Amino acid sequence: MLKENLDKIFSVIENGNNLGEPITLVGATKMVSAEIINQAISYGLKVVAENKVQEFNLKHGQITGAKEHFIGHLQTNKVKYLVGKVELIHSVDSIRLAEEINRQAVKKGVTQDILIEVNIGGELSKSGFDFSNAKKAVNEIANSFSNVRVKGLMAMLPHSEDESLLIDLTEKMRALYDDLIKLGLPFTYLSVGMSNDYKIAIKHGSNMIRLGRDIFGQRNYGEVK
């Protein structure tokens, strides 16, 4: 089933997004064992990501053949466990967090790639910069911290059956992404789209999607080891 799930997703994304950009598939591996993650990698998954630092620490070192990202809410006191170990931190939602990532990166002598999280739906339950403040925040982070490299934007679309709303919000994220590229930022990734909405997202400008359930099912592969 795992191989079939991945093959189905690969067929959806093989032609890229509506702008012809390739899609980066990120496997969200919360509550998936290292054994199953490595199996997915053997079937062609090239990027995996954890939501929790504790779980990342448990599995880091057991994962082979894929890049590792972090996609969950990140507390400043746990930054030290990720910097220099993950290729990309998706969920930078405050100047203070970016500052701490930079501090740890300087300490370790590395440059840490990050995405800036935007609360595109204005939801109280979600983290991220308000859309109206996002451009200013991105510029401040990109220009203030020597060992942080802003590679793009990340957002979580609201859980909604209103397709027109999801299209509108994705297109707003794309417009912001394009505006920031015009300012000279070295953007590569617009990370929008999860299992419920990724097909909509890639039709409207997203070039990175984060899928858990559509790859691994309902986390029924056993406990994390």
Secondary structure, DSSP 8 states (H G I E B T S, - for coil): -HHHHHHHHHHHHTT-STTS---EEEEE-TT--HHHHHHHHHTT--EEEES-HHHHHHHTTT--SSEEEE-S---GGGGGGTTTTSSEEEEE-SHHHHHHHHHHHHHHT--EEEEEEEETT--TTS-SEEHHHHHHHHHHHHHH-TTEEEEEEEE-----S-HHHHHHHHHHHHHHHHHHHHTT----EEEE--TTTHHHHHHTT--EEEESHHHHTTT-S----
